[in-house]
Amino acid sequence: MKPLARLVVLATTMTLTVGMAGGQSGYNKAAFEKAMEGMIRDLRIVLGALVAEDWEKAASSAASIERQARSVRALTPKANVDRIGEFNANADSLAARAGRLAEAAKAKDPGQAARLLGRTINTCMDCHGTFRK
């Protein structure tokens, strides 16, 4: 399967995970879910922009993911206090990868941008795999 096709599959999988969080207390669930949905929307935009070679849109949406990943730390679910550090490390990794993705898009480097989009999506999937069990 071609790298871009794999990214489409990953993006589709990400879409299916939206709204699956259980009813935890101690945090603003609506704000948290809105941030997650915003990142998923921006991942889709980045993917489409890379396919269309719309580098400006890809860079802008990747930068948006970076900002949202940094802000989600303030919305961290409080139900499992002993895992906050792990959640925050995932958010930091997502922000860093999205920032590198934005830079690759600004540089108009399709190979690097595709690899970084895949890594960014994998970071999302890893976190969801850990915290949505």
PyRosetta script that sets phi, psi and omega in degrees:
from pyrosetta import init, pose_from_sequence

init()
pose = pose_from_sequence("MKPLARLVVLATTMTLTVGMAGGQSGYNKAAFEKAMEGMIRDLRIVLGALVAEDWEKAASSAASIERQARSVRALTPKANVDRIGEFNANADSLAARAGRLAEAAKAKDPGQAARLLGRTINTCMDCHGTFRK")
pose.set_psi(1, 135.9)
pose.set_omega(1, -179.4)
pose.set_phi(2, -67.9)
pose.set_psi(2, 151.4)
pose.set_omega(2, -178.1)
pose.set_phi(3, -54.5)
pose.set_psi(3, -42.0)
pose.set_omega(3, -178.5)
pose.set_phi(4, -67.1)
pose.set_psi(4, -36.5)
pose.set_omega(4, 177.7)
pose.set_phi(5, -65.0)
pose.set_psi(5, -38.8)
pose.set_omega(5, 176.5)
pose.set_phi(6, -61.8)
pose.set_psi(6, -38.5)
pose.set_omega(6, 179.4)
pose.set_phi(7, -65.3)
pose.set_psi(7, -37.8)
pose.set_omega(7, 177.5)
pose.set_phi(8, -62.3)
pose.set_psi(8, -43.6)
pose.set_omega(8, 178.8)
pose.set_phi(9, -62.3)
pose.set_psi(9, -44.4)
pose.set_omega(9, 178.7)
pose.set_phi(10, -62.8)
pose.set_psi(10, -42.0)
pose.set_omega(10, 179.9)
pose.set_phi(11, -64.2)
pose.set_psi(11, -38.9)
pose.set_omega(11, 177.7)
pose.set_phi(12, -64.5)
pose.set_psi(12, -42.0)
pose.set_omega(12, 178.2)
pose.set_phi(13, -62.0)
pose.set_psi(13, -41.3)
pose.set_omega(13, 177.5)
pose.set_phi(14, -59.5)
pose.set_psi(14, -41.3)
pose.set_omega(14, -178.8)
pose.set_phi(15, -59.7)
pose.set_psi(15, -38.1)
pose.set_omega(15, -177.1)
pose.set_phi(16, -69.8)
pose.set_psi(16, -17.9)
pose.set_omega(16, -178.2)
pose.set_phi(17, -87.7)
pose.set_psi(17, -10.0)
pose.set_omega(17, -178.0)
pose.set_phi(18, -64.4)
pose.set_psi(18, 136.9)
pose.set_omega(18, 174.3)
pose.set_phi(19, 78.6)
pose.set_psi(19, 10.7)
pose.set_omega(19, -178.0)
pose.set_phi(20, -93.2)
pose.set_psi(20, -3.2)
pose.set_omega(20, -177.1)
pose.set_phi(21, -65.3)
pose.set_psi(21, 141.6)
pose.set_omega(21, 178.2)
pose.set_phi(22, -76.5)
pose.set_psi(22, 173.6)
pose.set_omega(22, -177.0)
pose.set_phi(23, -80.5)
pose.set_psi(23, 72.6)
pose.set_omega(23, 176.8)
pose.set_phi(24, -77.6)
pose.set_psi(24, 155.6)
pose.set_omega(24, 176.9)
pose.set_phi(25, -113.9)
pose.set_psi(25, 167.9)
pose.set_omega(25, 176.3)
pose.set_phi(26, 92.6)
pose.set_psi(26, 7.5)
pose.set_omega(26, 175.7)
pose.set_phi(27, -151.9)
pose.set_psi(27, 167.4)
pose.set_omega(27, -178.8)
pose.set_phi(28, -85.7)
pose.set_psi(28, 92.3)
pose.set_omega(28, -176.3)
pose.set_phi(29, -58.4)
pose.set_psi(29, -42.2)
pose.set_omega(29, -178.5)
pose.set_phi(30, -63.4)
pose.set_psi(30, -43.6)
pose.set_omega(30, 179.3)
pose.set_phi(31, -67.0)
pose.set_psi(31, -39.9)
pose.set_omega(31, 179.5)
pose.set_phi(32, -62.9)
pose.set_psi(32, -49.0)
pose.set_omega(32, -179.9)
pose.set_phi(33, -64.7)
pose.set_psi(33, -36.2)
pose.set_omega(33, 177.2)
pose.set_phi(34, -62.6)
pose.set_psi(34, -42.1)
pose.set_omega(34, 177.9)
pose.set_phi(35, -63.7)
pose.set_psi(35, -43.9)
pose.set_omega(35, 179.4)
pose.set_phi(36, -62.5)
pose.set_psi(36, -44.9)
pose.set_omega(36, 179.2)
pose.set_phi(37, -64.0)
pose.set_psi(37, -35.9)
pose.set_omega(37, 177.2)
pose.set_phi(38, -63.5)
pose.set_psi(38, -41.1)
pose.set_omega(38, 179.2)
pose.set_phi(39, -67.7)
pose.set_psi(39, -39.8)
pose.set_omega(39, 178.5)
pose.set_phi(40, -64.3)
pose.set_psi(40, -42.9)
pose.set_omega(40, 176.8)
pose.set_phi(41, -58.6)
pose.set_psi(41, -45.2)
pose.set_omega(41, -179.8)
pose.set_phi(42, -67.2)
pose.set_psi(42, -33.7)
pose.set_omega(42, 175.2)
pose.set_phi(43, -61.8)
pose.set_psi(43, -42.0)
pose.set_omega(43, 177.4)
pose.set_phi(44, -63.0)
pose.set_psi(44, -41.1)
pose.set_omega(44, 179.8)
pose.set_phi(45, -64.1)
pose.set_psi(45, -43.5)
pose.set_omega(45, 178.5)
pose.set_phi(46, -59.3)
pose.set_psi(46, -47.2)
pose.set_omega(46, -179.3)
pose.set_phi(47, -57.6)
pose.set_psi(47, -50.4)
pose.set_omega(47, 179.5)
pose.set_phi(48, -62.3)
pose.set_psi(48, -39.5)
pose.set_omega(48, -179.9)
pose.set_phi(49, -67.1)
pose.set_psi(49, -37.5)
pose.set_omega(49, 177.8)
pose.set_phi(50, -66.1)
pose.set_psi(50, -41.5)
pose.set_omega(50, 178.2)
pose.set_phi(51, -61.8)
pose.set_psi(51, -40.7)
pose.set_omega(51, -179.0)
pose.set_phi(52, -83.9)
pose.set_psi(52, -3.1)
pose.set_omega(52, -175.9)
pose.set_phi(53, 57.1)
pose.set_psi(53, 39.1)
pose.set_omega(53, 173.9)
pose.set_phi(54, -94.5)
pose.set_psi(54, 82.5)
pose.set_omega(54, -171.6)
pose.set_phi(55, -63.4)
pose.set_psi(55, -37.3)
pose.set_omega(55, -179.3)
pose.set_phi(56, -64.4)
pose.set_psi(56, -45.8)
pose.set_omega(56, 179.5)
pose.set_phi(57, -65.5)
pose.set_psi(57, -41.1)
pose.set_omega(57, 178.9)
pose.set_phi(58, -61.9)
pose.set_psi(58, -45.0)
pose.set_omega(58, -179.2)
pose.set_phi(59, -65.1)
pose.set_psi(59, -42.5)
pose.set_omega(59, -179.0)
pose.set_phi(60, -64.0)
pose.set_psi(60, -44.0)
pose.set_omega(60, -178.9)
pose.set_phi(61, -70.9)
pose.set_psi(61, -35.8)
pose.set_omega(61, 176.2)
pose.set_phi(62, -65.5)
pose.set_psi(62, -39.9)
pose.set_omega(62, 177.3)
pose.set_phi(63, -64.2)
pose.set_psi(63, -34.3)
pose.set_omega(63, 176.8)
pose.set_phi(64, -64.9)
pose.set_psi(64, -41.4)
pose.set_omega(64, 176.7)
pose.set_phi(65, -60.4)
pose.set_psi(65, -43.8)
pose.set_omega(65, 179.3)
pose.set_phi(66, -58.2)
pose.set_psi(66, -47.6)
pose.set_omega(66, -180.0)
pose.set_phi(67, -62.0)
pose.set_psi(67, -44.7)
pose.set_omega(67, -179.2)
pose.set_phi(68, -65.4)
pose.set_psi(68, -38.3)
pose.set_omega(68, 178.9)
pose.set_phi(69, -64.2)
pose.set_psi(69, -38.0)
pose.set_omega(69, 177.2)
pose.set_phi(70, -68.0)
pose.set_psi(70, -38.6)
pose.set_omega(70, -177.4)
pose.set_phi(71, -74.4)
pose.set_psi(71, -25.0)
pose.set_omega(71, -175.9)
pose.set_phi(72, -66.4)
pose.set_psi(72, -19.9)
pose.set_omega(72, 177.2)
pose.set_phi(73, -58.8)
pose.set_psi(73, -36.3)
pose.set_omega(73, 179.8)
pose.set_phi(74, -72.1)
pose.set_psi(74, -16.3)
pose.set_omega(74, -178.8)
pose.set_phi(75, -105.0)
pose.set_psi(75, 12.4)
pose.set_omega(75, -175.5)
pose.set_phi(76, -50.9)
pose.set_psi(76, 130.7)
pose.set_omega(76, 175.1)
pose.set_phi(77, -56.7)
pose.set_psi(77, 131.4)
pose.set_omega(77, -175.8)
pose.set_phi(78, -95.6)
pose.set_psi(78, -2.7)
pose.set_omega(78, -173.8)
pose.set_phi(79, -65.1)
pose.set_psi(79, -29.4)
pose.set_omega(79, -177.5)
pose.set_phi(80, -123.2)
pose.set_psi(80, 76.6)
pose.set_omega(80, -172.4)
pose.set_phi(81, -57.4)
pose.set_psi(81, -34.3)
pose.set_omega(81, -178.1)
pose.set_phi(82, -70.1)
pose.set_psi(82, -8.2)
pose.set_omega(82, -179.7)
pose.set_phi(83, -113.9)
pose.set_psi(83, 8.8)
pose.set_omega(83, -179.4)
pose.set_phi(84, -59.0)
pose.set_psi(84, -42.8)
pose.set_omega(84, 179.7)
pose.set_phi(85, -59.2)
pose.set_psi(85, -41.4)
pose.set_omega(85, 178.9)
pose.set_phi(86, -66.3)
pose.set_psi(86, -41.9)
pose.set_omega(86, 177.8)
pose.set_phi(87, -62.2)
pose.set_psi(87, -46.7)
pose.set_omega(87, -179.2)
pose.set_phi(88, -63.7)
pose.set_psi(88, -36.0)
pose.set_omega(88, 176.6)
pose.set_phi(89, -63.3)
pose.set_psi(89, -39.8)
pose.set_omega(89, 176.5)
pose.set_phi(90, -64.3)
pose.set_psi(90, -42.0)
pose.set_omega(90, 178.9)
pose.set_phi(91, -63.5)
pose.set_psi(91, -41.0)
pose.set_omega(91, 178.6)
pose.set_phi(92, -64.7)
pose.set_psi(92, -41.0)
pose.set_omega(92, 178.2)
pose.set_phi(93, -63.9)
pose.set_psi(93, -42.3)
pose.set_omega(93, 178.1)
pose.set_phi(94, -61.3)
pose.set_psi(94, -45.5)
pose.set_omega(94, 179.9)
pose.set_phi(95, -61.4)
pose.set_psi(95, -44.1)
pose.set_omega(95, -179.2)
pose.set_phi(96, -64.3)
pose.set_psi(96, -44.2)
pose.set_omega(96, -179.5)
pose.set_phi(97, -66.9)
pose.set_psi(97, -39.9)
pose.set_omega(97, 178.2)
pose.set_phi(98, -65.2)
pose.set_psi(98, -36.7)
pose.set_omega(98, 176.9)
pose.set_phi(99, -64.0)
pose.set_psi(99, -41.7)
pose.set_omega(99, 176.9)
pose.set_phi(100, -67.4)
pose.set_psi(100, -35.1)
pose.set_omega(100, 176.3)
pose.set_phi(101, -62.8)
pose.set_psi(101, -43.5)
pose.set_omega(101, 177.9)
pose.set_phi(102, -60.2)
pose.set_psi(102, -41.6)
pose.set_omega(102, 179.4)
pose.set_phi(103, -65.4)
pose.set_psi(103, -41.1)
pose.set_omega(103, 178.2)
pose.set_phi(104, -63.4)
pose.set_psi(104, -38.6)
pose.set_omega(104, 178.1)
pose.set_phi(105, -67.2)
pose.set_psi(105, -41.3)
pose.set_omega(105, 177.3)
pose.set_phi(106, -61.3)
pose.set_psi(106, -34.2)
pose.set_omega(106, 179.5)
pose.set_phi(107, -80.8)
pose.set_psi(107, -3.4)
pose.set_omega(107, -179.3)
pose.set_phi(108, 56.3)
pose.set_psi(108, 45.4)
pose.set_omega(108, -178.8)
pose.set_phi(109, -106.4)
pose.set_psi(109, 94.2)
pose.set_omega(109, -173.6)
pose.set_phi(110, -63.3)
pose.set_psi(110, -39.0)
pose.set_omega(110, -179.3)
pose.set_phi(111, -64.9)
pose.set_psi(111, -48.7)
pose.set_omega(111, 179.8)
pose.set_phi(112, -66.0)
pose.set_psi(112, -40.9)
pose.set_omega(112, 179.5)
pose.set_phi(113, -62.2)
pose.set_psi(113, -42.7)
pose.set_omega(113, 179.2)
pose.set_phi(114, -64.4)
pose.set_psi(114, -43.8)
pose.set_omega(114, 178.0)
pose.set_phi(115, -61.3)
pose.set_psi(115, -43.9)
pose.set_omega(115, -178.3)
pose.set_phi(116, -70.2)
pose.set_psi(116, -33.5)
pose.set_omega(116, 174.7)
pose.set_phi(117, -63.2)
pose.set_psi(117, -43.6)
pose.set_omega(117, 177.0)
pose.set_phi(118, -59.5)
pose.set_psi(118, -43.8)
pose.set_omega(118, 179.2)
pose.set_phi(119, -66.8)
pose.set_psi(119, -37.1)
pose.set_omega(119, 178.2)
pose.set_phi(120, -63.5)
pose.set_psi(120, -46.8)
pose.set_omega(120, 178.7)
pose.set_phi(121, -64.0)
pose.set_psi(121, -39.6)
pose.set_omega(121, 178.0)
pose.set_phi(122, -62.0)
pose.set_psi(122, -36.6)
pose.set_omega(122, 176.9)
pose.set_phi(123, -61.4)
pose.set_psi(123, -44.0)
pose.set_omega(123, 176.7)
pose.set_phi(124, -59.2)
pose.set_psi(124, -49.1)
pose.set_omega(124, -176.8)
pose.set_phi(125, -63.7)
pose.set_psi(125, -39.1)
pose.set_omega(125, 178.2)
pose.set_phi(126, -62.0)
pose.set_psi(126, -44.2)
pose.set_omega(126, -179.9)
pose.set_phi(127, -65.6)
pose.set_psi(127, -44.6)
pose.set_omega(127, 178.6)
pose.set_phi(128, -62.9)
pose.set_psi(128, -38.3)
pose.set_omega(128, 178.5)
pose.set_phi(129, -62.9)
pose.set_psi(129, -32.6)
pose.set_omega(129, -179.8)
pose.set_phi(130, -81.7)
pose.set_psi(130, -45.0)
pose.set_omega(130, -169.5)
pose.set_phi(131, -100.0)
pose.set_psi(131, -2.8)
pose.set_omega(131, 178.7)
pose.set_phi(132, -108.9)
pose.set_psi(132, 12.1)
pose.set_omega(132, 179.5)
pose.set_phi(133, -72.2)
pose.dump_pdb("model.pdb")
